Amino acid sequence: MSPAPAAPPRTPAAVVARTAATDLFGTRFPVVAGGLQFLADATYAAACARAGIIGFLTSNHFPDDASLRAEIRKARDLCGDLPFGVNIAMLPRSSEHERIERIVEVVAEEGVRFVETTGRSPEPYLPVLKAAGAKVMHKVPGLKYAEKAQSVGVDMVVIVGWECGGHPGPNAIGSIVNAALARQRLRIPYLIGGGIGHGAQVLAALAMGASGALMGTRFLASTEIPAHDGYKAALCAASENDTTISLWSVRNNARTLINETTRLVAELERANPDAGIGPLLPHVSGAAARRTYADGDTSRGMVYAGQALGFVSKPQSVAEIVEDLIAEFAAARAQLDACF
């Protein structure tokens, strides 16, 4: 019996817009799907890769080295020669309960090419990651933090504005201001995140000097996200008006869906703004979020989501979302071209 014919070489899809980000990651469209707490796994990262963007699986919720290593290897198997990355989230200050050093070592040992760091400065971990050949993108909630990250040697920064889900930082500065100021103050490539969920916004980010956009909320209802259908339905039913900021009293601002928990937390923060995290912790713990993802009940817990919920109207695959973004990008570009 003659041997089976070799598989044909991969033919990459046409690059829609070439930027420093698409060059760095080897993608066709300048959108990055950042880490999503407990939800960004190997299957999600691979869906992003096949759609022509890059996704980052989140590392911190894996309880040990072996489970993290297995997920990275699964992502590599699913992606083949397409790019994926690993997100490493750090608390603002180091904690004895953290596993950051071990996570960094596992990521380096596995030869992960792209790493998204967030939280405190990644400076102590850069030597290990760089020695392993990784490119490091650091996510920050303000331009001054981006300048600091630039000074310690990261390859790219992401600046998220006040509109973002998760933790937008202490200063209520929006994405459009961040984008234009970054053009003046940064020397390394940067992405803009926070409230970004439409292809026209991607074009606007490029026009202001960014190398692309980071999106999180836009992908939360994607079919590849491992969460209950009820959770996704609640996101699709929500609008840009349905989020709020909590945890301001402990300087850890968090944007989430408005629900019973956020109303209770708001009452506690107003009543005793100097009480610290203790009274709030039972209501804002990660365990509550895990229950929401599992049972779909978004009436309680901190359900992280940004103002880009205005662009989330139905469950779609990652590939469908990316194709919609590309079509919107093209339409906005044509409209802009018509002005000149």
Steps between C-alpha positions, in 0.01 A plus 500: 500500500641838408548752781232762561576831328652769719267764634505815287689794647293744702385799298458793739196721459569842357614760749224758544719770655872470564623656823772441758251270679420282199871482421587400858231236540473382141128578476287645221292752697625733776273377779620321812262294712637546849474264796149460648538396863395132521354485149791524255617145440683311225184452292427875507861590416496258207174647369663844506804366315290340226304825459820693431555674833681397818342385825657458842401217731497599868748326729425601856201276566692179432574345839837347416777485243376180340153631415638826359759312297231269361283795391793670328578178315136462403504853358815421305343185357183685401680802354776323311717773352242772575570738790362489853614649828472462876366767735670540839304725737672633810353672802610862553728372778657156533326250726615183667213320329616590151662251264635760260861377505395145422255612231774702332736204516243263348419748221872538428566125513214438257643749253189720487577770245262771621418606856247754622579631849275722706488639851830609652818552303629192316860618537614220739379235256626644173846338512351149519238567231741677266762229540236250386429710190160631609362835390333679791196725470409679824144623563455818703210725610670829417768667296743560785511125563560443129800734514636303796452168317678645198795598721548147635511340156165347403437455128153653485247656735121495516332804652143438614265792554227563752246320280664159542364203691709369786729752664524839326732654757462808721471771234184549295677556168341359186651307212492781243711724726742219582546422131596849392722573801683171459597602149687795651661323794586142405778363281390135500186365329178525697145369485186671626231320699190596693160527334635368169261267320452632145723495196471878455661541842792286388552731203478803730761349733737454205438858388602625845825307496413168663611173344162344567229445758448266790152353549363298787129566547427465126602133519333404829188360333692309235403137458851383591489662845448225764211662686129433554259607225310706760811706567544570130130582457525757781795667329314510169197658669710766672606834353779750548290649782491185711843506669629677807822566690552334839792461742595868474542514878793257484648661186438188292227635271307221330247535217232231506136440415258679731335236722412419860864469598607835357207672672595344834868582454411860416302527823788357703752733338284807557429405860862441597749604232797436730412143597737341250449183302389280791124571499492493119696181441214250554306671222777560246703181515593300194295207630180696435608572144570132441146415612360754256693352210381152600129561566431815296354699790630852447290651780788455743876509501741733322415441135781682320397677179572833333302758308567307179192300605325740266650297213406156641156401376511126432725199555744460212812302433830684530540464122162667437585786737834560328342498155243756620781716638688481170188597305439795733865601470479494120176702496648762731813521287293553186299771671820669614657476153194675358579804713828570317 
